[in-house]
């Protein structure tokens, strides 16, 4: 019973115990808030990428693209694990605005909105055509004109609250897009016959806000067929750059990707063996450049740095955890040193060394549990109100944690994950116990007569 | 009377810089059951060290302490704890009460240690009864919920005696129990010890005061690490 009574009394009688509780609470508070926000940012970024690219991407690593994509799409659509498929053209071009100095290299993405919205969340990224995304390339101000959808950051400047000021109708802006069409062998299509560049004019019909900065600031969406012909990928044996796939609901992405990979291998092999003419052999060779990847693999170059950042944060907080253990160790060393008389008294009435260690371990457990509970409660309270606190700071002092005119984030992520809280809480309590074990054991092992000697009091 | 404790050829020294300070030099002592023995000696003569060795709070460098015929050096760790918990009770000059516990809790501590956390559930009621009885005998029935800092030195020493007797030990070792008290209070403590001795409690008391030692059945004088009388 003394194992409970004594630690409980030490807890409320010793000011240093309160300080130890506060140290634990502060560490837990900091870890809960920062890890939740960091994890939220990464998860948000992942979700945005996943939603924007679909579950699996069959893509060519060459600008030339690959043929027979519609045959493969047909095959995919017959699979029960596939929900929707969309062919995509990826190219690089020059965008200019007639009558202005604007002239910039951009990523061009050709999509068929009717198919693409079934695979990705493209529809939700639109502003004017959100409710009628199939008409994304039909300007509301002139339905006869061919529209284009630039990334939002190419059209508007983000304001300090992270929003954009759209007008009621899209502005009638004409954009000139120039491409270098390539043959299936990778040569310029028009070389030696006039201009090697294909140019077409498009009209701003909507903009896309995916939340992925690089895409919103550098990508122009064009109608699939138009970009295909601009890039010289149309004709008798049309080519595409990629096929985006959405799997049936609940079907694991890894399994689906593996299935698509094996389907593709069989598909490519079939065309390779059937290729008789030289042009058919060229088309079959294009398939060698095709890779099948999950959305995560396809976007790894963008996601990896963020994951690395999170790993770094975890490492930093791991070190913080070690510092916490050290703080607890120092606090306990001080506390236990001042309790050496008590240890002598306890041992003089027959309490074993292990039981004395047990008293201080229970004490450390109390400190860990109370500190963790306070830290977690404060952390959760902070997270629940983090956005309103930031709003208040912005209104009052014009200060933001992340300048929304620079960073493409909306609200600060504050979704509390109980699994993460459990891990943090357990680690904090274990850190306290680890910090207490060494000084407790050292003190408990001292000779009774030494601890009770008058000059030790 | 049968022999309860026998110390034979006890040597004890403490490191002091490069040299060793020899405190006990081959001391031998025997305690009979029911005796009230006073060990007397000047300050630094090794009285407290001897008492600590007899009560297994310290170890001797050389020699042997037998309790009821068994060398306590042969005890295992658990047996040492049981010995301190059940066989001997200690009363210290500076009371050594736990400041965080009430008087009753301090008295109950040896029984709590014996019973363990779960055993305490069944042991609590009779232990509490005995604790209150002991405190009542010491004239502290109305102070059971007080903390040590709320009591006088004499009252604290009475609580320490009650704690030492809580598990009804065969041997009570008192290290200058009146050394920190005024003479009137000291007399009260001695009277309490005498009363317990009359009921058969074996007591070994250390003191430097001849008048206090005179109240014991037998006086053992310690000088230069040896018994001289």
HADDOCK unambig.tbl for C-alpha pairs under 7 A between the chains (distance, minus, plus):
assign (segid A and resid 1 and name CA) (segid B and resid 112 and name CA) 6.15 0.50 0.50
assign (segid A and resid 1 and name CA) (segid B and resid 116 and name CA) 6.66 0.50 0.50
assign (segid A and resid 1 and name CA) (segid B and resid 117 and name CA) 4.63 0.50 0.50
assign (segid A and resid 1 and name CA) (segid B and resid 120 and name CA) 6.60 0.50 0.50
assign (segid A and resid 2 and name CA) (segid B and resid 112 and name CA) 6.52 0.50 0.50
assign (segid A and resid 9 and name CA) (segid B and resid 100 and name CA) 5.89 0.50 0.50
assign (segid A and resid 10 and name CA) (segid B and resid 100 and name CA) 6.95 0.50 0.50
assign (segid A and resid 342 and name CA) (segid B and resid 98 and name CA) 6.32 0.50 0.50
assign (segid A and resid 345 and name CA) (segid B and resid 96 and name CA) 6.41 0.50 0.50
assign (segid A and resid 348 and name CA) (segid B and resid 57 and name CA) 6.61 0.50 0.50
assign (segid A and resid 348 and name CA) (segid B and resid 84 and name CA) 6.23 0.50 0.50
assign (segid A and resid 349 and name CA) (segid B and resid 84 and name CA) 5.64 0.50 0.50
assign (segid A and resid 349 and name CA) (segid B and resid 85 and name CA) 4.93 0.50 0.50
assign (segid A and resid 349 and name CA) (segid B and resid 110 and name CA) 5.44 0.50 0.50
assign (segid A and resid 350 and name CA) (segid B and resid 81 and name CA) 4.20 0.50 0.50
assign (segid A and resid 350 and name CA) (segid B and resid 82 and name CA) 5.94 0.50 0.50
assign (segid A and resid 350 and name CA) (segid B and resid 84 and name CA) 4.74 0.50 0.50
assign (segid A and resid 350 and name CA) (segid B and resid 85 and name CA) 4.17 0.50 0.50
assign (segid A and resid 350 and name CA) (segid B and resid 113 and name CA) 6.83 0.50 0.50
assign (segid A and resid 351 and name CA) (segid B and resid 81 and name CA) 6.20 0.50 0.50
assign (segid A and resid 351 and name CA) (segid B and resid 113 and name CA) 5.76 0.50 0.50
assign (segid A and resid 352 and name CA) (segid B and resid 81 and name CA) 6.11 0.50 0.50
assign (segid A and resid 447 and name CA) (segid B and resid 58 and name CA) 6.90 0.50 0.50
assign (segid A and resid 448 and name CA) (segid B and resid 57 and name CA) 5.53 0.50 0.50
assign (segid A and resid 448 and name CA) (segid B and resid 58 and name CA) 6.76 0.50 0.50
assign (segid A and resid 449 and name CA) (segid B and resid 52 and name CA) 6.78 0.50 0.50
assign (segid A and resid 449 and name CA) (segid B and resid 57 and name CA) 5.63 0.50 0.50
assign (segid A and resid 449 and name CA) (segid B and resid 58 and name CA) 5.67 0.50 0.50
